[in-house]
Amino acid sequence: MARKSYDMVNEVLAHFDFERVRETMGALNWTWAGAGIPTRRDLKEEAEHLMYSAIEQATAPGNLEHHDIGWISATGGFKAMAWKNEDGTLARVQLEFIVTEWDAEDDSEEAES
């Protein structure tokens, strides 16, 4: 039997280190929309919202993307991702807090065309 989305979201919320996120934001003087460093409760609420947003995108009835595609909802340093099973039900949900990231892509095929 597939796990319910709220079970997965609650598991992430229970184990994610929101205090560490707050400490990191404090050390970096990282605020949200000039309102200061968010409270632990604010962080949890935003994370929950983002996870449900990613889940909604991944499991939407009209979503015909391959089940290996992860759907993303992100803001304020948080990145929530959700994946679906082949039958369209929720397979996995993930939450990250990203301080820095870099990506490079090999575009040599594009340059040759």
Buried (B, 14 or more C-beta within 10 A) or exposed (E): EEEEBEEBBEEBBEEBEBEEBBEBBEEEEBEBEEEEBBEEEBBBEBBBBBBBBBBBBBBEEEBEEEBEEBBBBBEBBBBBBBBBEEEBBBBBBBBEBEEEEEEEEEEEEEEEE
